[in-house]
């Protein structure tokens, strides 16, 4: 029988503070992923990320009671969640090599539609008017930034749509796991299962990273591991339908990173979309 964790008092402020960590690390991961994919195959990048991430997680494992604290009564849910997440993550890394950063992240944010519907259906969460408004404003902001119809739909965009659906399923399953298992256990089993899933494809594409690539490998492993720690912590303090709209901020922030580092387009549409996304987040945090 599964035991529930001691519930923490709901706090949108604490959830938001953990989401700041998530956003920061995900922006770093965007740049590191694009730079490393110039040299290494995506399967190999993902395998190195998971394997090295396990080593980086070890201090938190020790601090939280050692390996005994990682036991779970829900192995099948872990397996299902991480198969879906691995596939979505592969699509995300692949899309980084095919379309601009702002498009990768913007298309990813069709995810709140699937997440909200699944959270209502499977977790019993409720959608109030403010949560719906935050999602709608966020999605409108994304559409303004991406400007669909301005160019033909590309394979990279289609890949990101499928990845977004996968991320939505993964987030709802993760939220369910936070009700019974610790944050460290959720991250540990994610890294273990995804390392095992990726062994064969990584072996097929194996090559040692160059000296110039190793710093990016370390950055990806750290950002990938601890970004998930941050978002899982955020899920403990607020409903999925509160946390997910905060992540809309990644769209304009990614557009800014693309402009600063890769000279990708940053125009009035991006600024207007960012304003709508920020407005939705502020309303959601204030009224939820």
C-alpha positions in Angstrom: 0.0 0.0 0.0 1.3 3.4 -0.9 1.9 5.9 1.9 1.2 9.6 1.3 3.8 12.2 2.1 3.1 14.8 4.8 1.3 17.6 2.9 2.9 21.0 2.7 0.8 24.1 3.1 -0.1 25.5 -0.4 1.9 28.6 -1.3 1.9 30.3 -4.7 4.8 32.4 -3.6 7.0 29.4 -2.8 5.9 27.7 -6.1 6.8 30.8 -8.0 10.3 30.9 -6.3 11.0 27.3 -7.4 9.8 28.2 -10.9 12.4 30.9 -11.1 15.0 28.2 -10.7 13.3 26.1 -13.3 13.2 29.0 -15.8 16.8 29.9 -15.3 18.1 26.4 -15.7 15.9 25.7 -18.7 17.3 28.8 -20.5 20.8 27.6 -19.8 19.8 24.2 -21.1 18.5 25.7 -24.4 21.9 27.2 -25.2 23.9 24.2 -24.0 21.7 21.8 -26.0 22.0 23.7 -29.2 25.8 24.1 -28.8 26.4 20.4 -27.9 24.1 19.1 -30.7 26.6 20.6 -33.2 29.0 17.8 -32.2 27.0 14.9 -30.6 23.9 13.0 -31.5 20.7 13.8 -29.5 20.6 10.2 -28.1 24.1 10.5 -26.8 23.4 13.9 -25.2 20.4 12.5 -23.4 22.3 9.5 -22.1 25.2 11.6 -20.8 22.7 14.0 -19.2 21.0 11.1 -17.3 24.1 9.2 -16.3 26.1 12.3 -15.0 22.9 13.7 -13.5 22.7 10.6 -11.2 26.2 11.5 -9.8 25.1 15.1 -9.4 22.0 14.1 -7.5 23.9 11.9 -5.0 24.4 14.8 -2.4 20.6 15.2 -2.2 20.1 11.5 -1.9 22.4 11.4 1.1 20.8 14.5 2.7 17.3 12.9 2.3 18.1 9.6 4.0 20.1 7.6 1.5 18.9 4.9 -0.9 16.3 3.6 1.6 14.3 6.8 1.0 14.0 6.1 -2.7 11.7 3.0 -2.3 8.4 3.3 -4.2 5.2 1.3 -4.4 4.5 2.8 -7.9 7.1 1.4 -10.3 4.7 1.1 -13.2 3.8 4.7 -13.0 7.4 5.7 -12.9 8.1 3.5 -16.0 5.2 4.9 -18.0 5.9 8.5 -17.0 9.6 8.2 -18.0 9.0 6.4 -21.3 6.7 9.3 -22.3 9.1 11.9 -21.0 12.1 10.4 -22.7 10.3 10.5 -26.1 9.1 14.0 -25.6 12.6 15.1 -24.5 14.1 13.6 -27.6 11.7 15.5 -29.7 12.6 18.7 -27.8 16.4 18.3 -28.4 15.8 17.4 -32.0 13.7 20.4 -32.6 16.4 22.6 -31.2 18.5 21.7 -34.2 15.7 22.4 -36.7 13.8 25.6 -35.7 14.5 28.9 -33.8 14.6 28.8 -30.0 11.5 30.9 -29.6 9.5 28.6 -31.8 10.7 25.5 -29.9 9.5 26.9 -26.6 6.4 28.6 -28.0 5.1 25.4 -29.6 5.9 23.6 -26.4 3.4 25.8 -24.7 0.5 24.1 -26.4 1.3 21.8 -23.4 -0.9 23.6 -20.9 -4.0 22.6 -22.8 -3.3 18.9 -22.4 -1.9 19.4 -18.9 -5.0 21.3 -17.7 -7.4 18.8 -19.2 -5.6 15.8 -17.8 -5.2 17.4 -14.4 -8.9 18.0 -14.2 -9.7 14.5 -15.4 -7.2 12.5 -13.5 -6.1 14.6 -10.5 -9.4 16.2 -9.6 -8.0 19.7 -9.9 -10.4 22.5 -10.7 -10.2 25.2 -13.3 -11.4 28.5 -12.1 -11.9 31.6 -14.2 -8.5 33.0 -13.3 -6.6 29.8 -14.2 -8.5 29.7 -17.5 -7.7 33.3 -18.2 -4.0 32.7 -17.5 -3.9 29.8 -19.9 -5.8 31.7 -22.6 -3.6 34.8 -22.3 -0.5 32.7 -22.4 -1.6 30.8 -25.5 -2.6 34.0 -27.2 0.8 35.4 -26.4 2.5 32.3 -27.9 0.4 32.7 -31.1 1.4 36.3 -31.4 5.1 35.4 -31.0 5.1 32.4 -33.4 2.8 34.1 -36.0 1.5 30.8 -37.5 0.7 31.0 -41.2 3.5 33.4 -41.9 5.5 30.4 -43.3 4.7 26.7 -44.1 4.6 24.2 -41.2 8.0 22.5 -40.9 9.0 19.0 -39.6 10.6 20.7 -36.6 7.3 22.3 -35.7 5.4 19.1 -36.0 8.0 17.3 -33.8 7.5 19.9 -31.1 3.7 19.5 -31.2 4.1 15.8 -30.4 6.7 16.6 -27.8 4.3 19.1 -26.1 1.6 16.4 -25.8 4.1 14.1 -24.2 5.3 16.7 -21.7 1.7 17.4 -20.7 1.2 13.7 -19.9 4.5 13.6 -18.1 3.7 16.6 -15.9 0.3 15.2 -14.8 1.9 11.9 -13.9 4.7 13.7 -12.0 2.2 15.7 -10.0 0.4 12.5 -9.0 3.8 11.0 -7.9 4.4 14.0 -5.6 1.5 13.0 -3.5 3.2 9.8 -2.3 6.9 10.0 -3.2 9.7 12.5 -2.4 11.0 14.9 -4.9 14.5 13.3 -4.8 12.9 9.8 -5.4 11.0 11.2 -8.5 14.2 12.7 -10.0 16.3 9.6 -9.1 14.0 7.1 -10.8 13.7 9.5 -13.8 17.4 9.5 -14.3 17.8 5.7 -13.7 14.9 4.7 -16.1 15.9 7.1 -18.8 19.6 6.0 -18.6 18.4 2.4 -19.2 16.1 3.4 -22.0 18.9 5.3 -23.8 21.7 2.8 -23.4 21.2 1.0 -26.8 20.7 4.1 -29.0 23.5 5.9 -27.2 25.8 3.0 -27.8 24.9 3.0 -31.5 25.9 6.7 -31.8 28.7 6.6 -29.3 31.7 8.9 -29.6 33.7 10.6 -26.9 33.0 14.3 -26.6 35.9 16.6 -27.4 37.5 18.7 -24.8 35.5 21.7 -26.0 32.2 19.7 -25.6 32.7 18.4 -22.1 31.8 21.7 -20.4 28.5 21.7 -22.3 27.9 18.1 -21.2 28.3 19.1 -17.6 26.1 22.1 -17.9 23.3 20.0 -19.5 23.6 17.3 -16.8 23.4 19.9 -14.0 20.6 22.0 -15.6 18.6 18.9 -16.7 18.7 17.3 -13.2 18.1 20.3 -11.0 15.6 22.0 -13.3 13.4 19.0 -12.7 14.1 19.2 -9.0 12.8 22.8 -9.0 9.6 22.2 -11.0 8.8 19.1 -8.9 9.2 21.2 -5.7 6.9 23.8 -7.3 4.3 21.1 -7.9 4.3 20.3 -4.1 3.2 23.9 -3.3 0.6 24.6 -5.9 -1.8 22.9 -8.4 -0.6 22.0 -11.8 -3.0 24.6 -13.3 -1.2 27.2 -11.2 2.4 26.1 -11.9 2.2 25.5 -15.6 1.1 29.0 -16.7 4.2 30.4 -14.8 6.3 28.5 -17.3 4.8 30.6 -20.2 7.5 33.2 -19.2 10.0 30.8 -20.9 8.7 31.9 -24.3 9.7 35.6 -24.3 12.8 34.8 -22.2 13.9 32.2 -24.8 13.2 34.7 -27.6 15.5 37.2 -25.8 18.2 34.6 -25.4 17.9 33.7 -29.1 18.2 37.3 -30.1 21.2 38.0 -27.8 23.2 34.9 -28.6 22.1 33.8 -32.0 20.8 37.0 -33.5 17.3 35.5 -34.0 14.4 37.8 -34.6 13.0 39.8 -31.7 10.3 42.2 -32.7 7.2 44.0 -31.6 5.1 40.8 -31.8 7.4 39.1 -29.4 7.2 42.0 -26.9 3.4 42.1 -27.2 3.2 38.4 -26.7 5.5 38.5 -23.7 3.3 41.3 -22.1 0.2 39.0 -22.4 2.0 36.1 -20.9 3.2 38.1 -18.0 -0.2 39.6 -17.4 -1.8 36.1 -17.3 0.8 34.9 -14.8 0.3 37.8 -12.5 -3.4 37.4 -12.5 -3.1 33.7 -11.9 -0.7 34.1 -8.9 -2.9 36.9 -7.4 -6.3 35.2 -7.7 -5.6 31.5 -7.4 
